[in-house]
Amino acid sequence: MNSKRATDILNSAANITVTHNGTAVWIENVEGDFAEIHYRESRKKLRVPVGELQENESAF
């Protein structure tokens, strides 16, 4: 994923499924080439390169 798409997803009202290393996450913020995320199934938060995020077709 790139920064523009990550920002589009962050600002979208739609529920767009994004994963990091195969696990569903929410994008909380995008700064340059990095995103602050948190895993949907836990409270774990990380700052990761947006290139590590994947947009998926299926909804959770």
N, C-alpha and C positions, 0 to 999 in steps of 0.2 A: 504494500500500500504506500502511497505517497502522502505528503503533508496536506495537500489540497483536499484529497479524498477524505482523510481523517478529519479535517475541519468540517467538510460537508456533512459527514456522518454525525459529528458532535452537535452541529447546529440543526440537524434534521428532527422533525417531529416523529418520523417513522422509527419503528423498532428494527434497526439493521443489525444483524448478527455479525459480530467481530470476534475473532479468536487470536490468542497469543499462545504459541506452542500447543495448539489444539484445544485450548480451554477458553470458554466464552468469557469475554471481558466487556466492561463499559469504558468508553473513552471519556475522561474527565476534563482533559485540557490538552492542547497541542501548542508547542513552542518550537518553531523551526522544524527540525527533523526528528523531534522527540515528542512522545505522548505520555501523559500521566494516565494510567489505567488502573482499574481495580477488577479483580476477578468476581464474576457474578455469584459464585457459590461460596465465597469467603470474603473476608474483609481485607485480604492481602492487596496492597497497592504497590505499584512499580512505576518507574520512569524508564521507558524503552524506546529504541529507535522505531519510527513509524514503519520502516521497512520490514519489521518483524511481525506486523499485524496483518491478518488475513480477513477479508470480507467474505462471508459465506452466504449461500443462497437460502439455506434453511433457517427457520426461526426457532427460537428456544421458547 
